[in-house]
Amino acid sequence: MSDTITPRATKNLDRYGGEPLTWDRALGALTSEWMQQGPSGDGLPHTHWLATSRADGKPHVVPVGAAWLEGRFYFTSGPGTQKSTNLAHDPRCSIALAARGIDLVVEGEAAIVTDDERLQEIAKAFSDWGPTVKDGAFTHEFSAPSAGPPPWYVYEFTPKTVFGLATAEPYGATRWRV
């Protein structure tokens, strides 16, 4: 798998005449180095917001722990949770985060990863939590309070579109198709 993703199209959304944001700036906000430092550089965990749709079309947004690895997000969810139910109905979703100097919304699709070898690789990205792989899922003695009991599905989120809004100079807004 590739270490990164490259946009195939860029659109400047800045209505005030500013230059488009650079892809390197957006990608830098997603890298493991930045994620390890947290949004303020203090080493505290970073929150990602996962937005899915219920079967009736109502939105559902929840905080999730996510890891960026090889151009994809990975997150977990218990089989009985609303987000897992929603993703089984419609895999299209988005992940939003506030990074240092740039807010990002990443639209794409999520799919469950069940290959134990791949799950072992992904588990390394969650080393601060320490899950183990068993029968195509993650397990551990604890997880987020809302996750339910183990096992937890591991989802691979493949980005399709990324929106960036700069919150520090140089300001701007840009959309990338990846």
Contacts in CASP RR format, 6 or more apart in sequence:
PFRMAT RR
TARGET T0000
AUTHOR 0000-0000-0000
METHOD contacts of the structure
MODEL  1
MSDTITPRATKNLDRYGGEPLTWDRALGALTSEWMQQGPSGDGLPHTHWL
ATSRADGKPHVVPVGAAWLEGRFYFTSGPGTQKSTNLAHDPRCSIALAAR
GIDLVVEGEAAIVTDDERLQEIAKAFSDWGPTVKDGAFTHEFSAPSAGPP
PWYVYEFTPKTVFGLATAEPYGATRWRV
1 70 0 8 1.000
1 71 0 8 1.000
1 72 0 8 1.000
2 70 0 8 1.000
2 71 0 8 1.000
3 70 0 8 1.000
3 71 0 8 1.000
4 27 0 8 1.000
4 70 0 8 1.000
4 71 0 8 1.000
5 27 0 8 1.000
5 71 0 8 1.000
5 159 0 8 1.000
5 178 0 8 1.000
6 23 0 8 1.000
6 178 0 8 1.000
7 23 0 8 1.000
7 162 0 8 1.000
7 176 0 8 1.000
7 177 0 8 1.000
7 178 0 8 1.000
8 177 0 8 1.000
8 178 0 8 1.000
9 176 0 8 1.000
9 177 0 8 1.000
10 20 0 8 1.000
10 23 0 8 1.000
10 174 0 8 1.000
10 175 0 8 1.000
10 176 0 8 1.000
10 177 0 8 1.000
11 20 0 8 1.000
11 174 0 8 1.000
11 175 0 8 1.000
11 176 0 8 1.000
12 18 0 8 1.000
12 19 0 8 1.000
12 20 0 8 1.000
12 173 0 8 1.000
12 174 0 8 1.000
13 163 0 8 1.000
13 172 0 8 1.000
13 173 0 8 1.000
13 174 0 8 1.000
13 175 0 8 1.000
14 20 0 8 1.000
14 171 0 8 1.000
14 172 0 8 1.000
14 173 0 8 1.000
14 174 0 8 1.000
15 173 0 8 1.000
16 172 0 8 1.000
18 170 0 8 1.000
18 171 0 8 1.000
18 172 0 8 1.000
19 170 0 8 1.000
19 172 0 8 1.000
20 172 0 8 1.000
20 174 0 8 1.000
21 102 0 8 1.000
21 164 0 8 1.000
21 166 0 8 1.000
21 170 0 8 1.000
21 172 0 8 1.000
21 173 0 8 1.000
21 174 0 8 1.000
23 176 0 8 1.000
25 102 0 8 1.000
25 166 0 8 1.000
26 102 0 8 1.000
26 104 0 8 1.000
26 162 0 8 1.000
26 164 0 8 1.000
26 174 0 8 1.000
26 176 0 8 1.000
28 34 0 8 1.000
28 99 0 8 1.000
29 97 0 8 1.000
29 99 0 8 1.000
29 100 0 8 1.000
29 101 0 8 1.000
29 102 0 8 1.000
29 104 0 8 1.000
30 68 0 8 1.000
30 71 0 8 1.000
30 99 0 8 1.000
30 104 0 8 1.000
31 68 0 8 1.000
32 67 0 8 1.000
32 68 0 8 1.000
32 69 0 8 1.000
32 125 0 8 1.000
34 99 0 8 1.000
34 100 0 8 1.000
35 46 0 8 1.000
35 67 0 8 1.000
35 68 0 8 1.000
36 43 0 8 1.000
37 43 0 8 1.000
38 44 0 8 1.000
38 45 0 8 1.000
38 46 0 8 1.000
39 46 0 8 1.000
39 97 0 8 1.000
39 98 0 8 1.000
39 99 0 8 1.000
39 100 0 8 1.000
40 100 0 8 1.000
41 100 0 8 1.000
45 65 0 8 1.000
45 128 0 8 1.000
46 65 0 8 1.000
46 97 0 8 1.000
47 63 0 8 1.000
47 65 0 8 1.000
47 97 0 8 1.000
48 63 0 8 1.000
48 64 0 8 1.000
48 65 0 8 1.000
48 66 0 8 1.000
48 73 0 8 1.000
48 75 0 8 1.000
48 95 0 8 1.000
48 96 0 8 1.000
48 97 0 8 1.000
49 61 0 8 1.000
49 62 0 8 1.000
49 63 0 8 1.000
49 64 0 8 1.000
49 95 0 8 1.000
49 96 0 8 1.000
49 97 0 8 1.000
50 61 0 8 1.000
50 62 0 8 1.000
50 63 0 8 1.000
50 64 0 8 1.000
50 66 0 8 1.000
50 75 0 8 1.000
50 83 0 8 1.000
50 93 0 8 1.000
50 94 0 8 1.000
50 95 0 8 1.000
51 59 0 8 1.000
51 60 0 8 1.000
51 61 0 8 1.000
51 93 0 8 1.000
51 94 0 8 1.000
51 95 0 8 1.000
51 96 0 8 1.000
52 59 0 8 1.000
52 60 0 8 1.000
52 61 0 8 1.000
52 82 0 8 1.000
52 83 0 8 1.000
52 86 0 8 1.000
52 87 0 8 1.000
52 90 0 8 1.000
52 93 0 8 1.000
53 59 0 8 1.000
53 60 0 8 1.000
53 86 0 8 1.000
53 89 0 8 1.000
53 90 0 8 1.000
53 92 0 8 1.000
53 93 0 8 1.000
54 60 0 8 1.000
54 82 0 8 1.000
54 85 0 8 1.000
54 86 0 8 1.000
54 89 0 8 1.000
55 85 0 8 1.000
55 86 0 8 1.000
55 89 0 8 1.000
55 90 0 8 1.000
60 82 0 8 1.000
60 83 0 8 1.000
60 86 0 8 1.000
62 82 0 8 1.000
62 83 0 8 1.000
62 146 0 8 1.000
64 75 0 8 1.000
64 76 0 8 1.000
64 77 0 8 1.000
64 83 0 8 1.000
64 95 0 8 1.000
64 144 0 8 1.000
65 75 0 8 1.000
65 76 0 8 1.000
65 144 0 8 1.000
66 73 0 8 1.000
66 74 0 8 1.000
66 75 0 8 1.000
66 95 0 8 1.000
66 157 0 8 1.000
67 73 0 8 1.000
67 74 0 8 1.000
67 75 0 8 1.000
67 122 0 8 1.000
67 125 0 8 1.000
67 126 0 8 1.000
68 74 0 8 1.000
68 125 0 8 1.000
69 121 0 8 1.000
69 122 0 8 1.000
69 125 0 8 1.000
71 159 0 8 1.000
72 156 0 8 1.000
72 157 0 8 1.000
72 158 0 8 1.000
72 159 0 8 1.000
73 95 0 8 1.000
73 106 0 8 1.000
73 156 0 8 1.000
73 157 0 8 1.000
73 159 0 8 1.000
74 113 0 8 1.000
74 122 0 8 1.000
74 125 0 8 1.000
74 126 0 8 1.000
74 154 0 8 1.000
74 155 0 8 1.000
74 156 0 8 1.000
74 157 0 8 1.000
75 95 0 8 1.000
75 110 0 8 1.000
75 154 0 8 1.000
75 155 0 8 1.000
75 157 0 8 1.000
76 126 0 8 1.000
76 131 0 8 1.000
76 138 0 8 1.000
76 143 0 8 1.000
76 147 0 8 1.000
76 152 0 8 1.000
76 153 0 8 1.000
76 154 0 8 1.000
76 155 0 8 1.000
77 83 0 8 1.000
77 84 0 8 1.000
77 87 0 8 1.000
77 147 0 8 1.000
77 152 0 8 1.000
77 153 0 8 1.000
77 155 0 8 1.000
78 84 0 8 1.000
78 147 0 8 1.000
78 148 0 8 1.000
78 151 0 8 1.000
78 152 0 8 1.000
78 153 0 8 1.000
79 151 0 8 1.000
79 153 0 8 1.000
80 148 0 8 1.000
81 146 0 8 1.000
81 147 0 8 1.000
81 148 0 8 1.000
84 153 0 8 1.000
86 93 0 8 1.000
87 93 0 8 1.000
87 110 0 8 1.000
87 155 0 8 1.000
91 109 0 8 1.000
91 110 0 8 1.000
91 111 0 8 1.000
92 107 0 8 1.000
92 108 0 8 1.000
92 109 0 8 1.000
93 107 0 8 1.000
93 108 0 8 1.000
93 109 0 8 1.000
93 110 0 8 1.000
93 157 0 8 1.000
94 105 0 8 1.000
94 106 0 8 1.000
94 107 0 8 1.000
94 108 0 8 1.000
95 105 0 8 1.000
95 106 0 8 1.000
95 157 0 8 1.000
96 103 0 8 1.000
96 104 0 8 1.000
96 105 0 8 1.000
96 106 0 8 1.000
97 103 0 8 1.000
97 104 0 8 1.000
98 167 0 8 1.000
100 168 0 8 1.000
101 166 0 8 1.000
101 167 0 8 1.000
101 168 0 8 1.000
102 164 0 8 1.000
102 165 0 8 1.000
102 166 0 8 1.000
102 167 0 8 1.000
102 168 0 8 1.000
103 164 0 8 1.000
103 165 0 8 1.000
103 167 0 8 1.000
104 162 0 8 1.000
104 163 0 8 1.000
104 164 0 8 1.000
104 165 0 8 1.000
105 162 0 8 1.000
105 163 0 8 1.000
105 164 0 8 1.000
106 157 0 8 1.000
106 159 0 8 1.000
106 161 0 8 1.000
106 162 0 8 1.000
106 163 0 8 1.000
107 159 0 8 1.000
107 160 0 8 1.000
107 161 0 8 1.000
107 162 0 8 1.000
107 163 0 8 1.000
108 157 0 8 1.000
108 158 0 8 1.000
108 159 0 8 1.000
108 160 0 8 1.000
108 161 0 8 1.000
109 157 0 8 1.000
109 158 0 8 1.000
109 160 0 8 1.000
110 155 0 8 1.000
110 156 0 8 1.000
110 157 0 8 1.000
110 158 0 8 1.000
111 155 0 8 1.000
111 156 0 8 1.000
111 158 0 8 1.000
112 153 0 8 1.000
112 154 0 8 1.000
112 155 0 8 1.000
112 156 0 8 1.000
113 119 0 8 1.000
113 122 0 8 1.000
113 136 0 8 1.000
113 154 0 8 1.000
113 155 0 8 1.000
113 156 0 8 1.000
114 136 0 8 1.000
114 137 0 8 1.000
115 136 0 8 1.000
116 133 0 8 1.000
116 136 0 8 1.000
119 133 0 8 1.000
119 136 0 8 1.000
119 137 0 8 1.000
119 138 0 8 1.000
119 154 0 8 1.000
120 133 0 8 1.000
122 154 0 8 1.000
123 130 0 8 1.000
123 131 0 8 1.000
123 132 0 8 1.000
123 133 0 8 1.000
123 138 0 8 1.000
126 138 0 8 1.000
129 140 0 8 1.000
129 143 0 8 1.000
130 140 0 8 1.000
131 138 0 8 1.000
131 139 0 8 1.000
131 140 0 8 1.000
131 143 0 8 1.000
131 152 0 8 1.000
132 138 0 8 1.000
132 139 0 8 1.000
132 140 0 8 1.000
133 139 0 8 1.000
134 151 0 8 1.000
135 151 0 8 1.000
136 151 0 8 1.000
137 150 0 8 1.000
137 151 0 8 1.000
137 152 0 8 1.000
137 153 0 8 1.000
137 154 0 8 1.000
138 150 0 8 1.000
138 151 0 8 1.000
138 152 0 8 1.000
138 154 0 8 1.000
139 150 0 8 1.000
139 151 0 8 1.000
139 152 0 8 1.000
140 150 0 8 1.000
143 150 0 8 1.000
143 152 0 8 1.000
159 178 0 8 1.000
160 177 0 8 1.000
160 178 0 8 1.000
161 175 0 8 1.000
161 176 0 8 1.000
161 177 0 8 1.000
161 178 0 8 1.000
162 175 0 8 1.000
162 176 0 8 1.000
162 178 0 8 1.000
163 173 0 8 1.000
163 174 0 8 1.000
163 175 0 8 1.000
163 176 0 8 1.000
164 173 0 8 1.000
164 174 0 8 1.000
164 175 0 8 1.000
165 172 0 8 1.000
165 173 0 8 1.000
166 172 0 8 1.000
166 173 0 8 1.000
END
